[in-house]
């Protein structure tokens, strides 16, 4: 059910929500958080709402969409309330702000926040340089951005690094969870040798590729080469050099990766590019600061940029027909196990390996 409230106020919107709750039963009870989506009003707004609706099936919440309209128009607030089948497991309040009101999103959001519930702010497209200082960002415990959706993804990632504050995260980081899980699991197999060199190859404007290189640099304590691929999308391959031979993880098609290492059969691994709804659902599982992300941002300074493009194969190395494909769930279970309180880091373990402390799951 969709209810339009043109030229309204936040007080009237709140009254309508209470009326709908009394009329339709306790539909708002059990909401675990308030998700505030901040974006400019346009065609892409619906994409963000759809992603939030899908994520709300795992995290029931109230979704408040701050859609900023034309600044030159007269001050006006048009609201829309979505409940039931049009709102997933949440209730969606869309606030379209025009004129001077477009810069007062925080004032319009505060009266609609759920009492005693954490607040998460999400900028699905363009985000402020320092989300923690944004008026809406100051209301939130977690602040989610997406550098891959900005006009200059690599520049946006540099801005995130410069202005990081506890509680910040980025969906470009979340898209790495499966890659991190597979790489960490590969070093659990013998021989337990020190990684001497590493190369991460990916699309030139892929912030996830930079973050994966930064994570390896931070965890393995070595410089990591970041090479530019001339074909393919997102992350293409990772090569970890060690004495007995390289560990290679190649994903040329954006769907299935192939893990090869000396003395082991080639393994096919599910590395499907992740949708925003999956990444958002993962980020909503934790409300505390993301220390591995902070550590990875610091590791970006250790990246060595490749001067020449690397041409990657269009097909992965052939694997036996009976080689099982490792599912995403199995790969993420490995990473979750490593994130336990007793897990050792690469710097302190007797057998050097790449590990991750990211507690749960993370489109690269």
C-alpha positions as CSV (number, residue, x, y, z in Angstrom):
1,X,0.0,0.0,0.0
2,X,1.3,3.4,-1.0
3,X,-0.1,6.6,0.5
4,X,0.9,10.0,-0.9
5,X,1.0,13.1,1.3
6,X,1.7,16.2,-1.0
7,X,2.7,19.5,0.6
8,X,2.8,18.0,4.1
9,X,4.7,18.3,7.3
10,X,6.7,15.7,9.4
11,X,4.1,15.9,12.1
12,X,1.4,14.9,9.7
13,X,3.5,12.1,8.4
14,X,4.1,10.8,11.9
15,X,0.4,11.0,12.7
16,X,-0.4,9.0,9.5
17,X,2.1,6.3,10.5
18,X,0.5,6.0,13.9
19,X,-3.0,5.7,12.3
20,X,-1.8,3.0,9.9
21,X,-0.3,1.1,12.9
22,X,-3.6,1.2,14.8
23,X,-5.6,0.3,11.7
24,X,-3.4,-2.5,10.4
25,X,-2.1,-3.9,13.7
26,X,1.4,-3.7,15.3
27,X,3.2,-3.7,12.0
28,X,6.0,-1.4,13.3
29,X,6.9,-3.5,16.3
30,X,10.1,-5.5,16.0
31,X,11.9,-2.9,14.0
32,X,15.6,-3.3,14.8
33,X,16.9,0.0,13.4
34,X,16.2,3.1,11.3
35,X,17.9,3.2,7.9
36,X,18.2,6.6,6.4
37,X,18.9,6.8,2.6
38,X,20.2,10.1,1.4
39,X,20.1,10.8,-2.4
40,X,19.0,13.3,-5.0
41,X,15.5,12.8,-6.3
42,X,15.6,10.9,-9.6
43,X,15.2,7.6,-11.4
44,X,17.9,5.9,-9.3
45,X,16.1,6.6,-6.1
46,X,13.8,3.5,-6.6
47,X,16.9,1.3,-7.1
48,X,18.1,2.3,-3.6
49,X,14.6,1.7,-2.1
50,X,14.4,-1.7,-3.7
51,X,17.8,-2.7,-2.3
52,X,16.7,-1.5,1.2
53,X,13.4,-3.5,0.9
54,X,15.3,-6.7,0.1
55,X,17.8,-6.1,3.0
56,X,14.9,-5.4,5.4
57,X,13.7,-9.0,5.1
58,X,16.8,-9.9,7.1
59,X,16.8,-6.7,9.2
60,X,13.2,-5.4,9.8
61,X,13.6,-1.6,9.9
62,X,12.0,1.7,9.2
63,X,13.4,3.1,6.0
64,X,13.5,6.9,5.6
65,X,14.4,8.2,2.2
66,X,15.7,11.8,2.0
67,X,15.2,12.6,-1.7
68,X,16.5,16.1,-2.4
69,X,14.8,17.9,-5.2
70,X,15.3,21.2,-7.1
71,X,16.9,23.8,-4.9
72,X,15.4,26.7,-6.9
73,X,11.8,25.6,-6.2
74,X,9.6,26.9,-3.4
75,X,10.1,25.2,0.0
76,X,7.9,22.1,0.0
77,X,7.8,18.6,1.5
78,X,6.1,15.8,-0.4
79,X,5.9,12.6,1.5
80,X,5.0,9.0,0.6
81,X,4.4,6.1,3.0
82,X,4.8,2.5,1.8
83,X,3.7,-0.4,3.9
84,X,2.9,-4.1,3.3
85,X,3.9,-5.6,0.0
86,X,5.4,-2.3,-1.3
87,X,7.9,-2.1,1.6
88,X,9.3,-5.6,2.1
89,X,9.6,-6.3,5.9
90,X,10.0,-2.6,6.6
91,X,7.9,0.6,6.4
92,X,9.2,3.1,3.9
93,X,8.8,6.9,4.3
94,X,10.0,8.9,1.2
95,X,10.6,12.6,1.9
96,X,11.0,14.7,-1.2
97,X,12.4,18.0,-0.2
98,X,12.4,21.1,-2.4
99,X,13.9,24.6,-2.2
100,X,15.7,25.6,0.9
101,X,14.2,22.5,2.6
102,X,16.5,20.3,0.5
103,X,19.4,21.2,2.8
104,X,17.5,20.5,6.0
105,X,17.2,16.7,5.7
106,X,18.3,16.0,9.2
107,X,15.6,18.3,10.7
108,X,12.9,16.3,8.7
109,X,14.4,12.9,9.7
110,X,14.6,13.4,13.5
111,X,10.8,13.4,14.2
112,X,10.5,10.1,12.2
113,X,13.3,8.1,13.9
114,X,12.3,5.0,15.8
115,X,12.7,5.5,19.6
116,X,15.6,3.7,21.2
117,X,16.7,2.1,17.9
118,X,20.1,2.6,16.2
119,X,20.4,4.7,13.1
120,X,22.3,3.7,9.9
121,X,22.8,6.3,7.2
122,X,23.4,5.2,3.6
123,X,24.5,7.3,0.6
124,X,24.0,5.0,-2.4
125,X,25.5,7.4,-4.9
126,X,27.2,10.7,-4.2
127,X,28.3,11.1,-0.6
128,X,29.8,14.0,1.5
129,X,33.5,14.2,1.8
130,X,33.3,13.5,5.5
131,X,30.1,11.6,6.3
132,X,30.7,11.8,10.1
133,X,30.4,15.6,9.9
134,X,27.2,15.6,7.8
135,X,24.1,16.5,9.8
136,X,22.5,13.2,9.0
137,X,25.8,11.3,9.5
138,X,26.0,12.7,13.1
139,X,22.7,11.0,13.8
140,X,23.9,7.6,12.8
141,X,26.0,4.9,14.5
142,X,27.0,3.5,11.1
143,X,27.6,5.5,7.8
144,X,27.6,3.5,4.6
145,X,28.9,5.0,1.3
146,X,29.7,3.5,-2.1
147,X,32.8,4.9,-3.8
148,X,32.1,2.6,-6.9
149,X,28.9,4.6,-7.6
150,X,30.6,8.0,-7.6
151,X,31.9,9.8,-10.7
152,X,35.6,9.1,-9.9
153,X,35.7,5.9,-7.8
154,X,39.4,6.0,-7.1
155,X,39.4,9.6,-6.0
156,X,36.3,8.9,-3.8
157,X,38.2,6.1,-2.1
158,X,41.1,8.5,-1.4
159,X,38.7,10.9,0.2
160,X,37.3,8.0,2.4
161,X,40.8,7.2,3.5
162,X,41.6,10.8,4.4
163,X,38.4,11.5,6.3
164,X,37.7,8.1,7.9
165,X,35.9,8.1,11.2
166,X,34.9,5.2,13.4
167,X,31.6,3.9,12.1
168,X,32.3,4.5,8.4
169,X,32.2,1.8,5.8
170,X,31.9,1.4,2.1
171,X,30.1,-1.1,-0.1
172,X,33.3,-1.4,-2.3
173,X,34.8,-3.1,0.9
174,X,31.8,-5.3,1.5
175,X,32.1,-6.7,-2.0
176,X,35.4,-8.3,-1.0
177,X,34.2,-10.7,1.6
178,X,34.2,-13.8,-0.7
179,X,37.6,-12.9,-2.1
180,X,39.0,-12.5,1.4
181,X,37.5,-15.8,2.6
182,X,38.9,-17.8,-0.3
183,X,42.4,-16.3,-0.1
184,X,42.5,-16.8,3.7
185,X,41.4,-20.4,3.3
186,X,43.9,-21.1,0.6
187,X,46.8,-20.3,3.0
188,X,45.4,-22.8,5.5
189,X,46.6,-25.5,3.2
190,X,50.3,-26.7,3.3
191,X,52.9,-25.7,2.7
192,X,52.8,-22.9,5.3
193,X,55.3,-20.6,3.7
194,X,55.8,-16.9,3.9
195,X,54.2,-14.8,1.1
196,X,57.1,-12.8,-0.5
197,X,55.2,-10.9,-3.2
198,X,51.6,-10.2,-4.2
199,X,49.8,-8.8,-7.3
200,X,46.2,-7.8,-7.5
201,X,44.8,-7.2,-11.0
202,X,41.6,-5.4,-11.8
203,X,39.7,-2.8,-13.7
204,X,41.5,0.6,-13.6
205,X,38.6,2.4,-11.8
206,X,37.7,-0.5,-9.4
207,X,37.9,0.7,-5.8
208,X,37.4,-2.9,-4.6
209,X,40.6,-3.9,-6.4
210,X,42.5,-1.2,-4.5
211,X,40.9,-2.2,-1.2
212,X,41.8,-5.9,-1.7
213,X,45.4,-4.9,-2.4
214,X,45.4,-2.7,0.7
215,X,44.0,-5.5,2.8
216,X,46.8,-7.9,1.7
217,X,49.4,-5.2,2.3
218,X,48.1,-4.6,5.8
219,X,47.7,-8.3,6.7
220,X,50.9,-9.7,5.1
221,X,53.1,-6.7,5.9
222,X,54.5,-6.6,2.4
223,X,54.1,-4.1,-0.5
224,X,51.4,-5.3,-3.0
225,X,51.5,-4.5,-6.7
226,X,48.2,-3.2,-8.1
227,X,48.0,-3.9,-11.8
228,X,45.5,-2.6,-14.3
229,X,43.6,-5.1,-16.5
230,X,42.9,-4.3,-20.1
231,X,39.8,-6.5,-20.2
232,X,37.3,-7.8,-17.6
233,X,35.3,-6.0,-14.9
234,X,36.0,-5.5,-11.2
235,X,38.7,-7.7,-9.7
236,X,40.2,-10.1,-12.2
237,X,43.0,-12.0,-10.3
238,X,45.2,-12.2,-7.3
239,X,48.7,-13.9,-7.3
240,X,50.5,-14.6,-4.0
241,X,54.1,-15.6,-4.5
242,X,55.9,-18.0,-2.2
243,X,58.9,-20.3,-2.3
244,X,57.1,-23.4,-3.5
245,X,55.1,-21.6,-6.2
246,X,52.3,-19.0,-6.6
247,X,48.8,-19.2,-5.2
248,X,46.5,-17.8,-8.0
249,X,42.9,-16.9,-7.8
250,X,41.5,-15.9,-11.2
251,X,37.9,-14.7,-12.1
252,X,37.8,-13.6,-15.7
253,X,34.0,-13.8,-16.2
254,X,32.8,-12.1,-13.0
255,X,31.0,-15.3,-11.9
256,X,33.2,-18.3,-11.1
257,X,36.8,-18.1,-9.9
258,X,39.6,-20.8,-10.2
259,X,42.0,-21.3,-7.3
260,X,45.3,-22.9,-8.3
261,X,48.3,-23.7,-6.1
262,X,51.3,-26.1,-6.2
263,X,50.5,-29.6,-5.1
264,X,46.7,-29.1,-5.0
265,X,44.1,-29.6,-7.7
266,X,42.5,-26.6,-9.3
267,X,39.3,-25.5,-7.4
268,X,36.4,-23.6,-8.8
269,X,34.9,-21.1,-6.4
270,X,31.7,-19.1,-6.5
271,X,32.7,-15.4,-6.8
272,X,29.6,-13.9,-8.3
273,X,29.6,-10.1,-8.4
274,X,27.4,-9.1,-5.5
275,X,24.3,-7.0,-5.7
276,X,23.8,-3.9,-3.5
277,X,21.0,-5.6,-1.6
278,X,23.4,-8.3,-0.5
279,X,26.1,-5.9,0.5
280,X,23.7,-3.7,2.4
281,X,22.2,-6.6,4.3
282,X,25.7,-7.6,5.4
283,X,26.6,-4.2,6.6
284,X,23.5,-4.0,8.7
285,X,24.6,-7.0,10.6
286,X,27.1,-5.0,12.7
287,X,26.7,-1.6,14.3
288,X,30.2,-1.3,15.8
289,X,33.2,0.2,14.1
290,X,34.7,-1.8,11.3
291,X,38.4,-2.1,12.4
292,X,39.5,-4.3,9.4
293,X,38.2,-1.6,7.0
294,X,40.1,1.0,8.9
295,X,43.3,-1.1,8.8
296,X,42.8,-1.7,5.1
297,X,42.5,2.0,4.4
298,X,45.9,2.5,6.0
299,X,47.3,-0.3,3.9
300,X,46.4,1.6,0.7
301,X,49.6,3.6,1.2
302,X,51.7,0.4,0.7
303,X,50.2,-0.3,-2.8
304,X,52.7,-0.2,-5.7
305,X,51.0,0.9,-8.9
306,X,51.8,-1.2,-12.0
307,X,53.0,1.0,-14.9
308,X,52.0,-1.4,-17.7
309,X,48.5,-2.9,-18.2
310,X,48.2,-6.6,-17.6
311,X,46.2,-8.6,-20.1
312,X,44.3,-11.2,-18.3
313,X,43.0,-14.5,-20.0
314,X,39.4,-14.6,-21.0
315,X,39.1,-18.1,-19.6
316,X,40.2,-19.5,-16.3
317,X,42.6,-22.5,-16.2
318,X,40.8,-25.8,-16.9
319,X,39.7,-27.7,-13.9
320,X,38.6,-31.4,-13.8
321,X,34.9,-31.9,-14.5
322,X,34.3,-33.4,-11.1
323,X,35.9,-30.4,-9.3
324,X,33.2,-29.1,-6.9
325,X,32.3,-25.5,-6.9
326,X,32.8,-24.0,-3.4
327,X,29.6,-22.1,-2.5
328,X,29.5,-18.6,-1.3
329,X,28.1,-19.8,2.1
330,X,31.0,-22.2,2.5
331,X,33.5,-19.5,1.7
332,X,32.0,-17.0,4.1
333,X,31.8,-19.6,6.8
334,X,35.6,-19.9,6.6
335,X,36.0,-16.2,7.0
336,X,33.5,-16.1,10.0
337,X,35.5,-18.9,11.7
338,X,38.7,-16.9,11.3
339,X,37.1,-13.9,12.8
340,X,36.6,-15.6,16.1
341,X,38.2,-14.1,19.3
342,X,41.0,-16.6,19.3
343,X,42.0,-16.1,15.6
344,X,45.6,-15.0,15.1
345,X,46.7,-12.3,12.8
346,X,49.3,-12.7,10.0
347,X,51.8,-10.7,12.1
348,X,51.6,-12.9,15.2
349,X,50.9,-16.4,13.8
350,X,53.8,-18.9,13.7
351,X,52.8,-19.8,10.1
352,X,52.3,-16.7,8.1
353,X,49.0,-16.5,6.4
354,X,46.5,-13.9,5.2
355,X,43.6,-13.7,7.7
356,X,40.6,-11.4,8.2
357,X,38.8,-10.2,11.2
358,X,35.7,-9.1,9.3
359,X,32.9,-10.9,11.2
360,X,30.5,-11.7,8.5
361,X,29.9,-11.7,4.8
362,X,31.0,-8.9,2.1
363,X,30.2,-7.4,-5.8
364,X,33.6,-6.7,-6.5
